[in-house]
Amino acid sequence: MDKKKPIIALDFKSDKDALIFLDLFSNEELNVKIGMELFYSAGPDFVREVVRKGHSVFLDLKLYDIPNTIEHAMAQLAQLEVSMLNVHASGGVDMMRAARNGLEQGVSKGKEQPILIGVTQLTSRDPKTNEDEMQLAVTQAESILNLAELTQKSGLDGVVCSPLESEKIHQKFGTDFLTVTPGIRLSDHKNGQDDQVRITTPEKAAHLGSDYIVVGRPITKATDPVKIYEVILKEWQEALGGIK
Ligand code: C5P
């Protein structure tokens, strides 16, 4: 999956809507994320179709279950030839190791192993919810670092996190440990316009060390999605270029 391209979150309700959107981009090869909404409506065949079209797919199903179930589920998903998958880091080390084993067993001979990442804390989660509802005794930052540590210990490739956490995660766990970051908004976005709380621009995400940015609604809900994609792509690539 090409790090220089944003991953577009295909949060559409049907394969029909997603394909209409993808057709806007002619033959351009994209990084796309298929999440629960689309996967549950369109299923594995749709994922195969998007891969066949030449796009790289991040299958964002955020699995969380007992290790045995996760291992077998991952072995199935491995056959879809997606480029990236994820599990909740809060499922623990045994569960994450089972996910890795399942993938290793399921990927066809000669095919590349997909990137496997752990979800630390959702970018929509605010610290107050952690305290009041989840009764977490540590701060949100401490919890994220703990979950990232468990993810690395389990042999996964990196974490999904807010761009605001990328820097610290790289300092602690190394620059090879990937940070995949949603919560990306253009600079004209006003906080509170939607459910994302811990947000940054593509430029700032690059400076904070995000390895991959995930962008949904700013592109999919735009009047001209291709134009906004190009704006985000340019901002991201220019910022990455400035860092090297
Ligand atoms: O529309 P928006 O840009 O907010 O889309 C962000 C995408 O990233 C959504 O598909 C959401 O499910 C996903 N995501 C997230 N926070 C995480 C993990 C995934 O927003 N921690």
Residues whose N, C-alpha, C, O or C-beta is under 5 A from the ligand:
A	BS01	C5P	A9 D11 G35 Q121 L122 T123 V160 P182 G183 I184 Q196 V214 V215 G216 R217 P218
